[in-house]
Amino acid sequence: MLTIKRVATVLSNYQDDGYEIQEVGCGRNCLGNCCLPGEWEERMRQGLFRYDVTNCVTKIIPGKYGFIAQLNEGRHLKKRPTEFRVDQVLQPFDDSKFNFTKVGQEEVLFRFEQSNNYKSHYFLATALAVTADGNNSPNVVAINRIDHSSFLLAINFAKEAANPFFRVGYNSLGAFATINHLHFQAYFLEVPFPIEKAPIQRLFTKKRVQDRGVIISKLLDYPVKGFVFEGGNSVQDLSDVVASACICLQNTNIPFNVLISDSGKRIFLLPQCYAEKQALGEVRQELLETQVNPAVWEIGGHIVLKRHEDYDNATEESAWRLLAEVSLSEERFKEVKAYVLEAAGLQEKPNMKENKGNDLNQEKDEANQKEDSLCKQPAAASQADQCIPYDCMVLH
């Protein structure tokens, strides 16, 4: 089990842990629907938000999927601007730009870490915020890059919430992350996301490594092509397979978004190319005028609109047109699928009707030649890129 601790600061990593622990809160599910929402509302009362989301009108658009539209006028003017290139998923850390070491201590809600008695707690304490232990060096800052340890922490966070309406999301650089400092986002919304309703088709694979029990599928009849990961012999197995796929996409410079759903049991991996098409002038003007940057929540089906006219005229067709611009082409998606499966230690089975006359030995030789060819590590990264702690997660 994991522990949630209220904290007083995010900046000090070497505080005295000899305090007297006082348990507060409901003692049950503080992430889901009691203590954490209360802490969030308290920060809102303190005026720490750039805008009041409770005053934003929201509606479910009629249609098969029930896309969610929200009107937040002026959000694009109040939102922190993106300070990074859109054509590189991995970029060196720049301390002069905003990162979470610059966050005021009053904005920090809690510390999330492994407990030592296999029970969930909510403690009043003073410690480093949102970290797996208190030993992380303050001089080491993680760029916005997924590794196996941080991704497992994110899944455990969703699992600990124990509520199917509590989702965790991630945006890479190039897929509308605005901060080059490792962070995940959390969203509590008491309706299904449209992407969660989409039909899927299992990718039948043959195993090339020890079977982890993870099932990989692709989305069908949804405007954005993507992958769905489920199952696994353990939470660690599911996490490792998805993290390996994310790492592969990072290293091959493919922007992507991740949605952790169903309390960590279902994970959507969504490669995208909207920012690239924007830069190339390939996005239709009518879509650019909406000023929607489709990141993980938009791709999931929750679309924040900035103009009254877009909100009033929102339809399933208009939502579909916007999200379709995010999606990779069929040809490019096939290439990315090969990357993802290889990173997972799998290979898609060929269509037996089309490959009836193929020699099995030749197929095996071709597979061996491709081994480790798709997801090689890039050239040596800078020292800043390599400073990735394996015990820290920031939620924002």
C-alpha positions in Angstrom: 0.0 0.0 0.0 1.0 3.6 -0.3 0.9 6.6 2.0 -0.3 10.2 1.5 1.2 12.9 3.7 0.2 16.5 3.9 3.3 18.7 3.6 4.5 22.2 4.3 7.1 22.6 1.6 8.3 21.2 -1.8 11.8 22.6 -1.7 13.6 21.0 1.3 14.7 17.5 0.9 16.6 17.1 4.2 14.0 17.7 6.9 13.8 16.0 10.2 11.6 12.9 10.1 11.5 12.7 13.9 8.2 14.5 14.2 5.3 13.0 15.9 3.0 11.5 13.3 -0.7 12.6 13.6 -3.1 10.8 11.4 -5.9 13.0 9.9 -8.6 12.6 7.3 -11.1 9.8 6.9 -8.5 7.0 7.2 -9.9 5.4 4.0 -9.7 6.8 0.5 -8.2 10.3 0.8 -7.3 10.4 -2.9 -10.7 9.7 -4.2 -13.4 11.8 -2.7 -12.8 13.3 0.7 -9.5 14.8 1.9 -7.8 15.6 -1.4 -10.7 17.4 -2.9 -11.0 19.4 0.3 -7.3 20.4 0.1 -7.9 21.4 -3.6 -10.9 23.5 -2.7 -9.0 25.2 0.1 -6.3 26.3 -2.4 -9.0 27.6 -4.7 -10.4 29.7 -1.8 -6.8 31.1 -1.3 -6.9 32.4 -4.8 -4.0 30.2 -6.1 -5.7 29.2 -9.3 -5.3 31.2 -12.5 -9.0 30.7 -13.3 -12.0 29.2 -11.5 -12.9 26.0 -13.3 -16.1 25.7 -11.2 -17.5 28.6 -13.2 -16.8 26.9 -16.5 -20.0 25.6 -18.2 -19.7 22.0 -19.3 -22.0 19.8 -21.3 -22.0 16.3 -22.8 -22.4 16.5 -26.6 -25.2 14.3 -28.0 -23.9 11.4 -30.0 -22.5 7.9 -29.9 -19.5 8.7 -27.7 -20.7 11.6 -25.6 -17.7 14.0 -26.1 -17.5 16.5 -23.2 -17.2 20.2 -24.1 -16.2 22.8 -21.5 -16.1 26.6 -22.1 -13.1 28.3 -20.5 -12.9 31.7 -22.1 -9.5 33.3 -21.9 -7.7 30.1 -20.8 -5.2 30.5 -23.6 -4.3 34.0 -22.3 -3.9 32.9 -18.7 -2.3 29.5 -19.3 1.5 29.3 -18.9 3.0 29.5 -22.5 5.0 26.7 -23.9 8.7 27.5 -23.8 10.0 24.5 -25.7 10.5 23.3 -29.2 7.6 21.2 -30.6 9.8 19.0 -32.7 11.9 17.3 -30.0 10.4 14.9 -27.4 13.6 14.9 -25.3 15.2 18.3 -24.6 17.9 19.4 -22.1 16.7 20.8 -18.8 16.8 24.6 -18.6 16.7 26.0 -15.1 15.8 29.5 -16.3 12.5 28.2 -17.5 9.6 27.3 -15.2 9.9 24.0 -13.4 8.4 22.5 -10.3 11.2 23.6 -8.0 9.8 27.1 -8.5 6.4 26.2 -7.1 5.3 28.0 -4.0 5.0 25.8 -1.0 1.4 26.9 -0.5 0.5 25.0 -3.7 1.7 21.6 -2.5 -1.1 19.3 -1.3 0.5 16.1 -0.2 3.4 13.6 -0.3 2.8 10.2 -1.9 5.1 7.3 -0.9 5.4 3.6 -0.1 4.1 2.9 3.4 6.0 0.6 5.8 3.0 -1.3 7.2 1.1 -2.2 4.0 -1.8 0.1 5.0 -3.0 3.4 3.5 -2.7 6.5 5.7 -3.1 10.2 5.5 -0.6 11.9 7.8 -0.1 15.5 8.8 3.7 15.9 8.3 6.5 18.0 7.0 8.4 16.4 4.2 9.3 16.5 0.5 6.2 16.7 -1.7 5.1 13.9 -4.1 8.1 11.6 -3.8 8.8 8.0 -3.0 11.3 8.8 -0.3 13.0 11.7 1.3 16.5 11.1 -0.1 16.2 12.6 -3.5 18.9 15.2 -4.2 17.6 18.8 -4.6 20.2 19.2 -7.3 18.7 16.5 -9.5 15.8 17.5 -11.7 14.0 15.1 -14.0 13.3 16.3 -17.5 9.8 15.4 -18.8 10.8 11.9 -19.7 9.1 8.6 -18.6 11.2 5.9 -17.0 10.1 2.6 -15.5 10.1 3.7 -11.9 8.2 7.0 -12.4 5.6 5.3 -14.5 5.0 2.6 -11.9 4.5 5.3 -9.3 1.9 6.9 -11.6 0.0 3.6 -11.9 0.1 3.0 -8.2 -1.3 6.5 -7.7 -4.3 5.7 -9.9 -4.6 2.4 -8.2 -4.6 3.9 -4.7 -7.4 6.3 -5.7 -9.5 3.2 -6.2 -12.1 5.2 -8.3 -12.7 4.6 -12.0 -13.5 8.3 -12.4 -10.0 9.3 -11.2 -7.6 9.3 -14.2 -3.9 10.0 -14.5 -2.5 11.5 -17.7 0.8 12.4 -19.3 1.9 14.6 -22.2 5.3 14.4 -23.7 7.0 17.4 -25.2 5.7 17.8 -28.7 2.3 16.5 -27.5 1.5 19.7 -25.6 3.5 19.3 -22.4 4.3 22.9 -21.5 6.9 22.2 -18.8 10.2 20.2 -19.3 10.1 18.7 -15.8 8.7 15.2 -15.2 5.1 15.5 -14.2 1.7 13.7 -14.6 -1.8 15.2 -14.4 -4.8 13.9 -12.5 -8.4 14.4 -13.4 -11.5 13.4 -11.4 -14.6 13.5 -13.6 -17.7 11.4 -12.8 -18.6 10.4 -16.3 -16.9 7.9 -18.7 -14.4 9.4 -21.1 -15.4 8.9 -24.7 -12.1 7.0 -25.4 -13.0 4.5 -22.7 -16.1 3.6 -24.7 -14.3 3.0 -28.0 -14.2 -0.5 -29.3 -10.8 -2.2 -29.4 -9.2 -5.0 -31.4 -6.6 -7.2 -29.7 -3.3 -7.4 -31.5 -2.5 -11.1 -31.7 1.2 -11.5 -31.0 3.8 -14.2 -30.6 6.0 -13.8 -27.6 9.8 -13.3 -27.9 10.4 -12.9 -24.2 9.0 -14.1 -20.9 5.2 -13.8 -21.0 4.1 -10.9 -18.7 0.4 -11.5 -19.4 -0.1 -8.0 -20.9 -2.8 -7.7 -23.6 -2.2 -5.0 -26.3 -5.1 -3.8 -28.4 -5.6 -1.0 -30.9 -8.5 1.5 -30.8 -11.2 1.1 -33.4 -13.8 3.6 -34.7 -12.2 6.5 -32.8 -10.7 9.6 -34.3 -7.3 9.1 -32.8 -5.4 5.9 -33.5 -3.8 4.4 -30.3 -3.0 1.4 -28.2 -4.7 0.0 -25.1 -2.7 -2.1 -22.5 -4.5 -4.3 -20.0 -3.9 -7.3 -17.9 -0.4 -8.3 -16.7 0.7 -10.9 -14.2 1.3 -8.0 -11.8 1.0 -4.2 -11.7 4.8 -4.1 -12.3 4.4 -6.2 -15.4 1.8 -3.9 -16.9 3.7 -0.8 -15.9 7.0 -2.1 -17.4 5.5 -3.0 -20.7 3.8 0.4 -21.2 6.9 2.3 -19.9 9.1 0.4 -22.3 6.8 1.4 -25.2 6.9 5.1 -24.0 10.7 5.0 -23.7 10.9 3.7 -27.2 8.7 6.5 -28.6 10.8 9.0 -26.7 14.0 7.7 -28.1 12.6 7.7 -31.7 11.2 11.3 -31.3 7.6 10.4 -31.5 5.3 12.7 -29.4 2.7 10.8 -27.4 0.1 11.1 -24.6 -0.8 8.5 -22.0 -4.1 8.0 -20.2 -4.2 5.8 -17.1 -7.7 4.6 -16.6 -9.8 2.2 -14.5 -7.7 2.6 -11.4 -4.5 1.7 -13.3 -5.9 -1.4 -15.0 -6.3 0.1 -18.4 -3.7 2.3 -20.1 -4.1 4.2 -23.4 -0.9 5.1 -25.4 -1.6 7.7 -28.0 1.1 8.8 -30.4 0.2 12.1 -32.1 1.3 14.6 -34.7 -0.8 17.7 -34.2 2.0 20.1 -33.2 4.1 18.8 -36.1 1.2 19.5 -38.6 0.7 22.9 -37.0 4.4 23.8 -37.6 4.1 22.6 -41.2 0.9 24.6 -41.9 -1.1 21.4 -42.5 -3.9 22.0 -39.9 -7.1 23.6 -41.3 -7.6 27.2 -40.4 -11.0 26.5 -38.8 -9.4 24.2 -36.3 -6.5 26.6 -35.6 -9.1 29.3 -34.8 -10.5 27.2 -31.9 -7.1 27.5 -30.2 -7.5 24.0 -28.8 -4.2 22.2 -28.2 -5.2 18.5 -28.1 -3.3 16.9 -25.2 -4.3 13.8 -23.2 -7.6 15.0 -21.9 -8.8 16.4 -25.2 -7.8 13.2 -27.0 -9.6 11.3 -24.3 -12.8 13.2 -25.3 -12.8 16.2 -22.8 -12.4 19.3 -25.0 -11.8 22.7 -23.5 -13.0 25.4 -25.8 -12.1 29.1 -25.6 -14.9 30.7 -27.6 -18.6 30.8 -27.0 -19.4 30.1 -30.6 -17.4 26.9 -30.6 -19.0 25.8 -27.4 -22.5 26.6 -28.6 -22.0 24.9 -31.9 -20.1 21.9 -30.6 -21.2 18.6 -32.1 -19.8 15.1 -32.2 -18.8 15.8 -35.8 -16.8 18.9 -34.9 -15.1 17.1 -32.0 -14.3 14.2 -34.4 -12.8 16.6 -37.0 -10.5 18.2 -34.4 -9.2 15.0 -33.0 -8.8 13.3 -36.4 -6.1 16.0 -37.1 -4.2 14.6 -34.1 -4.0 11.1 -35.4 -1.1 9.5 -37.3 -1.7 8.3 -40.8 -2.4 4.6 -41.2 1.0 4.0 -42.7 2.8 5.8 -39.9 0.7 4.1 -37.3 1.8 0.7 -38.6 5.5 1.8 -38.1 4.8 3.0 -34.6 2.9 -0.3 -33.9 6.1 -2.2 -34.8 8.1 0.0 -32.3 5.6 -0.5 -29.5 5.4 -4.3 -30.0 9.1 -4.7 -30.1 9.6 -2.6 -27.0 7.1 -4.9 -25.3 9.1 -7.9 -26.4 6.3 -9.0 -28.8 5.8 -9.5 -32.5 2.5 -9.3 -34.4 1.4 -12.6 -35.9 1.2 -12.5 -39.7 -2.2 -13.0 -41.4 -2.2 -16.7 -42.1 -4.2 -16.4 -45.3 -1.8 -13.8 -46.8 1.3 -15.6 -45.6 0.3 -19.2 -46.3 3.3 -20.0 -48.4 5.9 -18.3 -46.3 8.6 -20.4 -44.9 8.7 -20.4 -41.1 12.4 -20.5 -40.9 12.7 -17.4 -43.2 10.2 -15.6 -41.0 12.3 -16.4 -37.9 15.4 -15.2 -39.6 13.8 -11.9 -40.5 12.5 -11.4 -37.0 16.0 -12.0 -35.6 17.4 -9.4 -38.0 14.9 -6.8 -36.7 15.8 -7.6 -33.1 16.7 -4.4 -31.2 16.7 -2.4 -34.5 13.7 -0.2 -33.9 14.1 1.1 -30.4 17.9 1.7 -30.0 18.9 4.3 -27.6 19.8 7.6 -29.1 23.3 9.1 -29.1 24.7 9.9 -25.7 22.5 12.4 -24.0 23.7 15.5 -22.2 24.5 15.4 -18.5 21.3 17.2 -17.8 19.3 14.6 -19.7 20.8 11.8 -17.7 19.9 13.3 -14.3 16.7 11.3 -13.9 15.7 10.4 -10.4 13.8 7.1 -10.0 11.7 8.1 -7.1 9.9 11.4 -8.0 6.5 12.3 -9.5 4.9 15.7 -9.8 1.2 16.0 -10.3 -0.2 19.2 -11.7 
